[in-house]
Amino acid sequence: MFDNPKVLISIFLKQSFTIVISFFYRFTKSLFHFTPHFLHLNNINISNLSKWFISDF
């Protein structure tokens, strides 16, 4: 079974693909978890900045 390099490569690719997919899934989950907080902070900052910017003129 392991004498054939193609079989080894396909096994390796399957393994790495699975690892990459699971990593990506976890990453997107955490990203979606933190995105609302981040957007909230950004909204506050943007509104404050725009007020400061407008009052400066």
HTML snippet that shows the backbone in 3Dmol.js (N, CA, C, O; Angstrom):
<script src="https://3Dmol.org/build/3Dmol-min.js"></script>
<div id="view" style="width:600px;height:400px;position:relative"></div>
<script>
const pdb = `
ATOM      1  N   MET A   1       0.829  -1.199   0.000  1.00  0.00           N
ATOM      2  CA  MET A   1       0.000   0.000   0.000  1.00  0.00           C
ATOM      3  C   MET A   1       0.872   1.260   0.000  1.00  0.00           C
ATOM      4  O   MET A   1       0.644   2.169  -0.799  1.00  0.00           O
ATOM      5  N   PHE A   2       1.857   1.318   0.881  1.00  0.00           N
ATOM      6  CA  PHE A   2       2.703   2.507   0.999  1.00  0.00           C
ATOM      7  C   PHE A   2       3.872   2.516   0.024  1.00  0.00           C
ATOM      8  O   PHE A   2       4.673   3.451   0.006  1.00  0.00           O
ATOM      9  N   ASP A   3       3.962   1.460  -0.790  1.00  0.00           N
ATOM     10  CA  ASP A   3       5.029   1.429  -1.795  1.00  0.00           C
ATOM     11  C   ASP A   3       4.745   2.422  -2.909  1.00  0.00           C
ATOM     12  O   ASP A   3       5.663   2.959  -3.529  1.00  0.00           O
ATOM     13  N   ASN A   4       3.473   2.656  -3.153  1.00  0.00           N
ATOM     14  CA  ASN A   4       3.088   3.557  -4.228  1.00  0.00           C
ATOM     15  C   ASN A   4       3.101   5.009  -3.731  1.00  0.00           C
ATOM     16  O   ASN A   4       2.356   5.349  -2.812  1.00  0.00           O
ATOM     17  N   PRO A   5       3.936   5.864  -4.325  1.00  0.00           N
ATOM     18  CA  PRO A   5       3.999   7.266  -3.861  1.00  0.00           C
ATOM     19  C   PRO A   5       2.690   8.023  -4.056  1.00  0.00           C
ATOM     20  O   PRO A   5       2.361   8.915  -3.274  1.00  0.00           O
ATOM     21  N   LYS A   6       1.943   7.668  -5.100  1.00  0.00           N
ATOM     22  CA  LYS A   6       0.664   8.352  -5.347  1.00  0.00           C
ATOM     23  C   LYS A   6      -0.303   8.134  -4.184  1.00  0.00           C
ATOM     24  O   LYS A   6      -1.021   9.048  -3.777  1.00  0.00           O
ATOM     25  N   VAL A   7      -0.309   6.920  -3.663  1.00  0.00           N
ATOM     26  CA  VAL A   7      -1.181   6.604  -2.528  1.00  0.00           C
ATOM     27  C   VAL A   7      -0.769   7.433  -1.315  1.00  0.00           C
ATOM     28  O   VAL A   7      -1.615   7.986  -0.613  1.00  0.00           O
ATOM     29  N   LEU A   8       0.538   7.512  -1.076  1.00  0.00           N
ATOM     30  CA  LEU A   8       1.049   8.321   0.033  1.00  0.00           C
ATOM     31  C   LEU A   8       0.653   9.780  -0.114  1.00  0.00           C
ATOM     32  O   LEU A   8       0.209  10.418   0.840  1.00  0.00           O
ATOM     33  N   ILE A   9       0.819  10.294  -1.316  1.00  0.00           N
ATOM     34  CA  ILE A   9       0.495  11.704  -1.583  1.00  0.00           C
ATOM     35  C   ILE A   9      -0.994  11.945  -1.379  1.00  0.00           C
ATOM     36  O   ILE A   9      -1.384  12.951  -0.786  1.00  0.00           O
ATOM     37  N   SER A  10      -1.817  11.047  -1.859  1.00  0.00           N
ATOM     38  CA  SER A  10      -3.259  11.228  -1.710  1.00  0.00           C
ATOM     39  C   SER A  10      -3.662  11.183  -0.239  1.00  0.00           C
ATOM     40  O   SER A  10      -4.514  11.960   0.193  1.00  0.00           O
ATOM     41  N   ILE A  11      -3.059  10.284   0.530  1.00  0.00           N
ATOM     42  CA  ILE A  11      -3.331  10.215   1.968  1.00  0.00           C
ATOM     43  C   ILE A  11      -2.906  11.517   2.644  1.00  0.00           C
ATOM     44  O   ILE A  11      -3.643  12.085   3.449  1.00  0.00           O
ATOM     45  N   PHE A  12      -1.721  11.970   2.304  1.00  0.00           N
ATOM     46  CA  PHE A  12      -1.211  13.215   2.877  1.00  0.00           C
ATOM     47  C   PHE A  12      -2.125  14.391   2.533  1.00  0.00           C
ATOM     48  O   PHE A  12      -2.433  15.217   3.393  1.00  0.00           O
ATOM     49  N   LEU A  13      -2.554  14.461   1.276  1.00  0.00           N
ATOM     50  CA  LEU A  13      -3.441  15.552   0.842  1.00  0.00           C
ATOM     51  C   LEU A  13      -4.770  15.504   1.579  1.00  0.00           C
ATOM     52  O   LEU A  13      -5.291  16.537   1.998  1.00  0.00           O
ATOM     53  N   LYS A  14      -5.314  14.307   1.736  1.00  0.00           N
ATOM     54  CA  LYS A  14      -6.574  14.180   2.464  1.00  0.00           C
ATOM     55  C   LYS A  14      -6.426  14.661   3.901  1.00  0.00           C
ATOM     56  O   LYS A  14      -7.278  15.382   4.419  1.00  0.00           O
ATOM     57  N   GLN A  15      -5.337  14.252   4.533  1.00  0.00           N
ATOM     58  CA  GLN A  15      -5.083  14.649   5.916  1.00  0.00           C
ATOM     59  C   GLN A  15      -4.935  16.166   6.034  1.00  0.00           C
ATOM     60  O   GLN A  15      -5.574  16.797   6.876  1.00  0.00           O
ATOM     61  N   SER A  16      -4.095  16.736   5.191  1.00  0.00           N
ATOM     62  CA  SER A  16      -3.856  18.181   5.264  1.00  0.00           C
ATOM     63  C   SER A  16      -5.128  18.954   4.922  1.00  0.00           C
ATOM     64  O   SER A  16      -5.400  19.998   5.515  1.00  0.00           O
ATOM     65  N   PHE A  17      -5.899  18.450   3.977  1.00  0.00           N
ATOM     66  CA  PHE A  17      -7.156  19.090   3.613  1.00  0.00           C
ATOM     67  C   PHE A  17      -8.105  19.122   4.810  1.00  0.00           C
ATOM     68  O   PHE A  17      -8.727  20.145   5.098  1.00  0.00           O
ATOM     69  N   THR A  18      -8.207  17.984   5.504  1.00  0.00           N
ATOM     70  CA  THR A  18      -9.062  17.900   6.686  1.00  0.00           C
ATOM     71  C   THR A  18      -8.603  18.877   7.759  1.00  0.00           C
ATOM     72  O   THR A  18      -9.422  19.559   8.374  1.00  0.00           O
ATOM     73  N   ILE A  19      -7.299  18.946   7.983  1.00  0.00           N
ATOM     74  CA  ILE A  19      -6.740  19.850   8.984  1.00  0.00           C
ATOM     75  C   ILE A  19      -7.041  21.305   8.620  1.00  0.00           C
ATOM     76  O   ILE A  19      -7.466  22.097   9.461  1.00  0.00           O
ATOM     77  N   VAL A  20      -6.812  21.635   7.355  1.00  0.00           N
ATOM     78  CA  VAL A  20      -7.053  23.003   6.892  1.00  0.00           C
ATOM     79  C   VAL A  20      -8.526  23.371   7.047  1.00  0.00           C
ATOM     80  O   VAL A  20      -8.850  24.466   7.505  1.00  0.00           O
ATOM     81  N   ILE A  21      -9.409  22.465   6.669  1.00  0.00           N
ATOM     82  CA  ILE A  21     -10.846  22.729   6.763  1.00  0.00           C
ATOM     83  C   ILE A  21     -11.261  22.941   8.212  1.00  0.00           C
ATOM     84  O   ILE A  21     -12.000  23.878   8.515  1.00  0.00           O
ATOM     85  N   SER A  22     -10.794  22.085   9.101  1.00  0.00           N
ATOM     86  CA  SER A  22     -11.171  22.226  10.511  1.00  0.00           C
ATOM     87  C   SER A  22     -10.615  23.525  11.092  1.00  0.00           C
ATOM     88  O   SER A  22     -11.290  24.207  11.864  1.00  0.00           O
ATOM     89  N   PHE A  23      -9.388  23.859  10.717  1.00  0.00           N
ATOM     90  CA  PHE A  23      -8.784  25.106  11.186  1.00  0.00           C
ATOM     91  C   PHE A  23      -9.584  26.300  10.682  1.00  0.00           C
ATOM     92  O   PHE A  23      -9.887  27.223  11.438  1.00  0.00           O
ATOM     93  N   PHE A  24      -9.921  26.269   9.396  1.00  0.00           N
ATOM     94  CA  PHE A  24     -10.676  27.360   8.790  1.00  0.00           C
ATOM     95  C   PHE A  24     -12.037  27.504   9.472  1.00  0.00           C
ATOM     96  O   PHE A  24     -12.503  28.614   9.728  1.00  0.00           O
ATOM     97  N   TYR A  25     -12.666  26.360   9.761  1.00  0.00           N
ATOM     98  CA  TYR A  25     -13.972  26.369  10.424  1.00  0.00           C
ATOM     99  C   TYR A  25     -13.872  27.021  11.808  1.00  0.00           C
ATOM    100  O   TYR A  25     -14.698  27.864  12.160  1.00  0.00           O
ATOM    101  N   ARG A  26     -12.881  26.638  12.575  1.00  0.00           N
ATOM    102  CA  ARG A  26     -12.679  27.234  13.898  1.00  0.00           C
ATOM    103  C   ARG A  26     -12.393  28.728  13.785  1.00  0.00           C
ATOM    104  O   ARG A  26     -12.909  29.533  14.560  1.00  0.00           O
ATOM    105  N   PHE A  27     -11.568  29.082  12.814  1.00  0.00           N
ATOM    106  CA  PHE A  27     -11.192  30.484  12.623  1.00  0.00           C
ATOM    107  C   PHE A  27     -12.415  31.331  12.299  1.00  0.00           C
ATOM    108  O   PHE A  27     -12.605  32.400  12.878  1.00  0.00           O
ATOM    109  N   THR A  28     -13.241  30.855  11.376  1.00  0.00           N
ATOM    110  CA  THR A  28     -14.434  31.620  11.001  1.00  0.00           C
ATOM    111  C   THR A  28     -15.414  31.687  12.172  1.00  0.00           C
ATOM    112  O   THR A  28     -16.078  32.704  12.370  1.00  0.00           O
ATOM    113  N   LYS A  29     -15.504  30.605  12.947  1.00  0.00           N
ATOM    114  CA  LYS A  29     -16.385  30.629  14.114  1.00  0.00           C
ATOM    115  C   LYS A  29     -15.948  31.711  15.099  1.00  0.00           C
ATOM    116  O   LYS A  29     -16.771  32.489  15.581  1.00  0.00           O
ATOM    117  N   SER A  30     -14.663  31.756  15.391  1.00  0.00           N
ATOM    118  CA  SER A  30     -14.155  32.765  16.323  1.00  0.00           C
ATOM    119  C   SER A  30     -14.294  34.155  15.725  1.00  0.00           C
ATOM    120  O   SER A  30     -14.582  35.117  16.436  1.00  0.00           O
ATOM    121  N   LEU A  31     -14.089  34.259  14.418  1.00  0.00           N
ATOM    122  CA  LEU A  31     -14.221  35.538  13.732  1.00  0.00           C
ATOM    123  C   LEU A  31     -15.655  36.054  13.851  1.00  0.00           C
ATOM    124  O   LEU A  31     -15.884  37.221  14.169  1.00  0.00           O
ATOM    125  N   PHE A  32     -16.611  35.169  13.591  1.00  0.00           N
ATOM    126  CA  PHE A  32     -18.009  35.570  13.700  1.00  0.00           C
ATOM    127  C   PHE A  32     -18.389  35.867  15.145  1.00  0.00           C
ATOM    128  O   PHE A  32     -19.288  36.665  15.411  1.00  0.00           O
ATOM    129  N   HIS A  33     -17.709  35.227  16.055  1.00  0.00           N
ATOM    130  CA  HIS A  33     -17.979  35.488  17.460  1.00  0.00           C
ATOM    131  C   HIS A  33     -17.520  36.888  17.847  1.00  0.00           C
ATOM    132  O   HIS A  33     -18.199  37.584  18.602  1.00  0.00           O
ATOM    133  N   PHE A  34     -16.359  37.299  17.326  1.00  0.00           N
ATOM    134  CA  PHE A  34     -15.781  38.593  17.708  1.00  0.00           C
ATOM    135  C   PHE A  34     -16.230  39.752  16.826  1.00  0.00           C
ATOM    136  O   PHE A  34     -16.085  40.913  17.210  1.00  0.00           O
ATOM    137  N   THR A  35     -16.766  39.454  15.665  1.00  0.00           N
ATOM    138  CA  THR A  35     -17.149  40.516  14.727  1.00  0.00           C
ATOM    139  C   THR A  35     -18.152  41.500  15.313  1.00  0.00           C
ATOM    140  O   THR A  35     -17.949  42.705  15.162  1.00  0.00           O
ATOM    141  N   PRO A  36     -19.229  41.059  15.977  1.00  0.00           N
ATOM    142  CA  PRO A  36     -20.183  42.036  16.536  1.00  0.00           C
ATOM    143  C   PRO A  36     -19.538  43.025  17.500  1.00  0.00           C
ATOM    144  O   PRO A  36     -19.820  44.222  17.444  1.00  0.00           O
ATOM    145  N   HIS A  37     -18.675  42.530  18.381  1.00  0.00           N
ATOM    146  CA  HIS A  37     -18.001  43.416  19.335  1.00  0.00           C
ATOM    147  C   HIS A  37     -17.131  44.419  18.589  1.00  0.00           C
ATOM    148  O   HIS A  37     -17.118  45.612  18.892  1.00  0.00           O
ATOM    149  N   PHE A  38     -16.407  43.898  17.606  1.00  0.00           N
ATOM    150  CA  PHE A  38     -15.509  44.736  16.824  1.00  0.00           C
ATOM    151  C   PHE A  38     -16.287  45.814  16.079  1.00  0.00           C
ATOM    152  O   PHE A  38     -15.891  46.980  16.067  1.00  0.00           O
ATOM    153  N   LEU A  39     -17.388  45.421  15.464  1.00  0.00           N
ATOM    154  CA  LEU A  39     -18.215  46.377  14.721  1.00  0.00           C
ATOM    155  C   LEU A  39     -18.799  47.414  15.668  1.00  0.00           C
ATOM    156  O   LEU A  39     -18.872  48.599  15.344  1.00  0.00           O
ATOM    157  N   HIS A  40     -19.205  46.962  16.815  1.00  0.00           N
ATOM    158  CA  HIS A  40     -19.761  47.872  17.811  1.00  0.00           C
ATOM    159  C   HIS A  40     -18.725  48.938  18.195  1.00  0.00           C
ATOM    160  O   HIS A  40     -19.017  50.134  18.224  1.00  0.00           O
ATOM    161  N   LEU A  41     -17.533  48.476  18.483  1.00  0.00           N
ATOM    162  CA  LEU A  41     -16.449  49.400  18.832  1.00  0.00           C
ATOM    163  C   LEU A  41     -16.163  50.358  17.679  1.00  0.00           C
ATOM    164  O   LEU A  41     -15.975  51.558  17.879  1.00  0.00           O
ATOM    165  N   ASN A  42     -16.135  49.810  16.488  1.00  0.00           N
ATOM    166  CA  ASN A  42     -15.863  50.636  15.317  1.00  0.00           C
ATOM    167  C   ASN A  42     -16.926  51.694  15.111  1.00  0.00           C
ATOM    168  O   ASN A  42     -16.611  52.834  14.770  1.00  0.00           O
ATOM    169  N   ASN A  43     -18.178  51.332  15.313  1.00  0.00           N
ATOM    170  CA  ASN A  43     -19.274  52.287  15.155  1.00  0.00           C
ATOM    171  C   ASN A  43     -19.119  53.448  16.120  1.00  0.00           C
ATOM    172  O   ASN A  43     -19.271  54.608  15.736  1.00  0.00           O
ATOM    173  N   ILE A  44     -18.820  53.137  17.360  1.00  0.00           N
ATOM    174  CA  ILE A  44     -18.635  54.178  18.378  1.00  0.00           C
ATOM    175  C   ILE A  44     -17.480  55.094  17.978  1.00  0.00           C
ATOM    176  O   ILE A  44     -17.594  56.318  18.032  1.00  0.00           O
ATOM    177  N   ASN A  45     -16.382  54.489  17.582  1.00  0.00           N
ATOM    178  CA  ASN A  45     -15.207  55.281  17.200  1.00  0.00           C
ATOM    179  C   ASN A  45     -15.488  56.151  15.991  1.00  0.00           C
ATOM    180  O   ASN A  45     -15.101  57.319  15.952  1.00  0.00           O
ATOM    181  N   ILE A  46     -16.157  55.585  15.015  1.00  0.00           N
ATOM    182  CA  ILE A  46     -16.441  56.341  13.790  1.00  0.00           C
ATOM    183  C   ILE A  46     -17.370  57.511  14.099  1.00  0.00           C
ATOM    184  O   ILE A  46     -17.152  58.618  13.604  1.00  0.00           O
ATOM    185  N   SER A  47     -18.386  57.286  14.898  1.00  0.00           N
ATOM    186  CA  SER A  47     -19.317  58.375  15.212  1.00  0.00           C
ATOM    187  C   SER A  47     -18.615  59.473  16.010  1.00  0.00           C
ATOM    188  O   SER A  47     -18.830  60.658  15.757  1.00  0.00           O
ATOM    189  N   ASN A  48     -17.785  59.087  16.964  1.00  0.00           N
ATOM    190  CA  ASN A  48     -17.034  60.077  17.743  1.00  0.00           C
ATOM    191  C   ASN A  48     -16.074  60.855  16.857  1.00  0.00           C
ATOM    192  O   ASN A  48     -15.953  62.075  16.962  1.00  0.00           O
ATOM    193  N   LEU A  49     -15.406  60.132  15.994  1.00  0.00           N
ATOM    194  CA  LEU A  49     -14.461  60.780  15.087  1.00  0.00           C
ATOM    195  C   LEU A  49     -15.174  61.761  14.169  1.00  0.00           C
ATOM    196  O   LEU A  49     -14.685  62.866  13.937  1.00  0.00           O
ATOM    197  N   SER A  50     -16.316  61.364  13.649  1.00  0.00           N
ATOM    198  CA  SER A  50     -17.037  62.245  12.734  1.00  0.00           C
ATOM    199  C   SER A  50     -17.539  63.492  13.473  1.00  0.00           C
ATOM    200  O   SER A  50     -17.496  64.596  12.930  1.00  0.00           O
ATOM    201  N   LYS A  51     -18.010  63.315  14.699  1.00  0.00           N
ATOM    202  CA  LYS A  51     -18.438  64.481  15.501  1.00  0.00           C
ATOM    203  C   LYS A  51     -17.267  65.432  15.732  1.00  0.00           C
ATOM    204  O   LYS A  51     -17.378  66.646  15.559  1.00  0.00           O
ATOM    205  N   TRP A  52     -16.157  64.848  16.122  1.00  0.00           N
ATOM    206  CA  TRP A  52     -14.963  65.648  16.388  1.00  0.00           C
ATOM    207  C   TRP A  52     -14.508  66.358  15.122  1.00  0.00           C
ATOM    208  O   TRP A  52     -14.104  67.520  15.146  1.00  0.00           O
ATOM    209  N   PHE A  53     -14.585  65.623  14.012  1.00  0.00           N
ATOM    210  CA  PHE A  53     -14.151  66.161  12.723  1.00  0.00           C
ATOM    211  C   PHE A  53     -15.066  67.310  12.281  1.00  0.00           C
ATOM    212  O   PHE A  53     -14.593  68.340  11.800  1.00  0.00           O
ATOM    213  N   ILE A  54     -16.374  67.121  12.448  1.00  0.00           N
ATOM    214  CA  ILE A  54     -17.345  68.146  12.033  1.00  0.00           C
ATOM    215  C   ILE A  54     -17.230  69.381  12.931  1.00  0.00           C
ATOM    216  O   ILE A  54     -17.250  70.511  12.443  1.00  0.00           O
ATOM    217  N   SER A  55     -17.113  69.165  14.223  1.00  0.00           N
ATOM    218  CA  SER A  55     -17.025  70.303  15.152  1.00  0.00           C
ATOM    219  C   SER A  55     -15.725  71.074  14.950  1.00  0.00           C
ATOM    220  O   SER A  55     -15.636  72.252  15.294  1.00  0.00           O
ATOM    221  N   ASP A  56     -14.733  70.414  14.399  1.00  0.00           N
ATOM    222  CA  ASP A  56     -13.451  71.059  14.166  1.00  0.00           C
ATOM    223  C   ASP A  56     -13.538  72.085  13.037  1.00  0.00           C
ATOM    224  O   ASP A  56     -12.799  73.070  13.014  1.00  0.00           O
ATOM    225  N   PHE A  57     -14.453  71.836  12.105  1.00  0.00           N
ATOM    226  CA  PHE A  57     -14.579  72.764  10.973  1.00  0.00           C
ATOM    227  C   PHE A  57     -15.339  74.009  11.385  1.00  0.00           C
ATOM    228  O   PHE A  57     -15.545  74.905  10.566  1.00  0.00           O
TER     229      PHE A  57
END
`;
const viewer = $3Dmol.createViewer("view");
viewer.addModel(pdb, "pdb");
viewer.setStyle({}, {cartoon: {color: "spectrum"}});
viewer.zoomTo();
viewer.render();
</script>
